Amino acid sequence: MTTTDEHPDASRGNGTTTHGACPGFAERFTSIRHNVEQVVRGKTDVIHQLVLALVCDGHVLIEDVPGVGKTSLGKALARSVDGRFGRVQFTPDLLPTDVTGMSVWNRADDTFEFRAGPIFSNVLLADEINRASPKTQSALLEAMAERQVTSDGITHRLGSPFMVIATQNPIEHEGTYPLPEAQLDRFLMRLSIGYPARDAEQTILESQGGTDQLVDSLRPVVTAAEVREMSDSVENVYVAPALRSYLLDLADATRRHGSLSLGLSPRGVLALQRVARAQAAAQGRTYATPDDVKALGHVVMPHRLLVTPEVRMRGVKPADVVAEILDGVPVPRPESS
């Protein structure tokens, strides 16, 4: 059992006062989630995690079969935050410039002008990312990391908020280019939507006009500026020294585990801390707890780990090892008052 939600005394640690996330963070977060739920039925947990990634300035890899609502999810999220939605269907012949944009000659004034690619969106769906060549994958991931595109020596900043939802089919592997571990580590989370429950699918069947009409009818519930404010304020959520020690214990456990040949990177530890902060803010708290870490470890950690070949042959997956580690590493005890 994890520790209870103790409120840290501001006099502890470095002595500074903790203000938590921006006022109204939890209300805005809930509004976005409820708005998206009007389109994607019965997937509250997935939508919650997706909105967490948005306010964490992170990107998401969705590994799932076709037709479960990935495009609708991205469109609904973009509309909910008054943002621009972009979509790229990744294919083997897709070029990096098809994603990022390129400079073209303007005969009218004898100059080159930059024509932005679909990556200049607030929410970009990179569909079947593993079907594109490694060169195109790298161009996308570089832009994701640097939040900018450089063409002919000129740097073009991407908008904010900016989030990439990349998808890949876990079944079809023929003609694909799997993302290497170094690139998987760039994604804040890896999610799976899954098939809807029977009652949710019944509602979908009974709806008039289908999902596209529902998406088109959505109205923004927050502005892009409000999302930026939420993202900036996540760092103000208090993380106690004992909780930071717990995060390091989890990372160390992955690096020493006999079933893993690749443990959690420092980037992964930072990602886990950031989503724990956002989870706390979404629940109206000014401090993160071990429960926040354990609730999100299964979507932040597994895709960053690599099991040994021997263990893989036995059918063990990184998610299985993460579950074992989250259950086995002792959580910090509540601080005494």
QUIMO-V172374 format. One record per residue. N is the residue number from 1. RES is the residue in one letter. PHI is phi in whole degrees, -180 to 180 (999 if undefined). Layout:
# QUIMO-V172374
n	res	phi
N	RES	PHI
N	RES	PHI
This chain:
# QUIMO-V172374
n	res	phi
1	M	999
2	T	-83
3	T	-73
4	T	-76
5	D	-81
6	E	-81
7	H	-91
8	P	-70
9	D	-76
10	A	-64
11	S	-79
12	R	-82
13	G	67
14	N	-91
15	G	85
16	T	-86
17	T	-83
18	T	-97
19	H	-100
20	G	78
21	A	-72
22	C	-65
23	P	-58
24	G	82
25	F	-57
26	A	-62
27	E	-67
28	R	-64
29	F	-59
30	T	-65
31	S	-63
32	I	-63
33	R	-62
34	H	-65
35	N	-66
36	V	-67
37	E	-65
38	Q	-67
39	V	-101
40	V	-103
41	R	-87
42	G	71
43	K	-127
44	T	-60
45	D	-64
46	V	-63
47	I	-65
48	H	-58
49	Q	-66
50	L	-66
51	V	-68
52	L	-58
53	A	-62
54	L	-61
55	V	-76
56	C	-92
57	D	59
58	G	-112
59	H	-117
60	V	-127
61	L	-107
62	I	-105
63	E	-107
64	D	-162
65	V	-75
66	P	-66
67	G	85
68	V	-101
69	G	107
70	K	-66
71	T	-65
72	S	-61
73	L	-63
74	G	-65
75	K	-62
76	A	-64
77	L	-66
78	A	-62
79	R	-65
80	S	-67
81	V	-108
82	D	57
83	G	-114
84	R	-94
85	F	-104
86	G	-129
87	R	-141
88	V	-129
89	Q	-90
90	F	-78
91	T	-136
92	P	-60
93	D	-94
94	L	-70
95	L	-98
96	P	-55
97	T	-69
98	D	-67
99	V	-99
100	T	-88
101	G	105
102	M	-156
103	S	-90
104	V	-124
105	W	-80
106	N	-99
107	R	-70
108	A	-65
109	D	-123
110	D	55
111	T	-139
112	F	-89
113	E	-128
114	F	-86
115	R	-109
116	A	-66
117	G	-87
118	P	-65
119	I	-67
120	F	-82
121	S	-133
122	N	-84
123	V	-131
124	L	-113
125	L	-95
126	A	-98
127	D	-81
128	E	55
129	I	-60
130	N	-78
131	R	-92
132	A	-88
133	S	-68
134	P	-56
135	K	-64
136	T	-70
137	Q	-57
138	S	-64
139	A	-63
140	L	-65
141	L	-68
142	E	-65
143	A	-65
144	M	-61
145	A	-75
146	E	-94
147	R	57
148	Q	-160
149	V	-129
150	T	-111
151	S	-134
152	D	53
153	G	80
154	I	-108
155	T	-94
156	H	-117
157	R	-76
158	L	-81
159	G	-71
160	S	-138
161	P	-70
162	F	-139
163	M	-144
164	V	-106
165	I	-108
166	A	-96
167	T	-124
168	Q	-149
169	N	-85
170	P	-76
171	I	-100
172	E	-85
173	H	-115
174	E	-70
175	G	74
176	T	-113
177	Y	-123
178	P	-57
179	L	-70
180	P	-71
181	E	-59
182	A	-63
183	Q	-84
184	L	-60
185	D	-65
186	R	-75
187	F	-88
188	L	-65
189	M	-139
190	R	-122
191	L	-121
192	S	-136
193	I	-78
194	G	78
195	Y	-72
196	P	-71
197	A	-67
198	R	-59
199	D	-67
200	A	-67
201	E	-69
202	Q	-63
203	T	-63
204	I	-63
205	L	-64
206	E	-82
207	S	-68
208	Q	-93
209	G	93
210	G	82
211	T	-67
212	D	-59
213	Q	-67
214	L	-63
215	V	-62
216	D	-63
217	S	-87
218	L	-68
219	R	-119
220	P	-61
221	V	-111
222	V	-140
223	T	-98
224	A	-62
225	A	-63
226	E	-69
227	V	-65
228	R	-61
229	E	-63
230	M	-61
231	S	-63
232	D	-65
233	S	-86
234	V	-59
235	E	-66
236	N	-83
237	V	-71
238	Y	-73
239	V	-121
240	A	-67
241	P	-54
242	A	-65
243	L	-73
244	R	-63
245	S	-63
246	Y	-64
247	L	-61
248	L	-68
249	D	-63
250	L	-63
251	A	-63
252	D	-63
253	A	-64
254	T	-70
255	R	-76
256	R	-104
257	H	-69
258	G	-67
259	S	-88
260	L	-114
261	S	-97
262	L	-140
263	G	-95
264	L	-73
265	S	-81
266	P	-56
267	R	-62
268	G	-66
269	V	-65
270	L	-62
271	A	-64
272	L	-66
273	Q	-66
274	R	-67
275	V	-70
276	A	-65
277	R	-63
278	A	-64
279	Q	-62
280	A	-63
281	A	-64
282	A	-65
283	Q	-97
284	G	81
285	R	-102
286	T	-99
287	Y	-144
288	A	-94
289	T	-131
290	P	-59
291	D	-62
292	D	-65
293	V	-66
294	K	-68
295	A	-70
296	L	-119
297	G	-58
298	H	-74
299	V	-110
300	V	-98
301	M	-94
302	P	-57
303	H	-72
304	R	-94
305	L	-109
306	L	-137
307	V	-81
308	T	-71
309	P	-58
310	E	-64
311	V	-70
312	R	-62
313	M	-65
314	R	-86
315	G	86
316	V	-79
317	K	-112
318	P	-55
319	A	-63
320	D	-65
321	V	-68
322	V	-62
323	A	-60
324	E	-64
325	I	-69
326	L	-64
327	D	-78
328	G	-94
329	V	-76
330	P	-64
331	V	-87
332	P	-67
333	R	-78
334	P	-59
335	E	-70
336	S	-76
337	S	-88
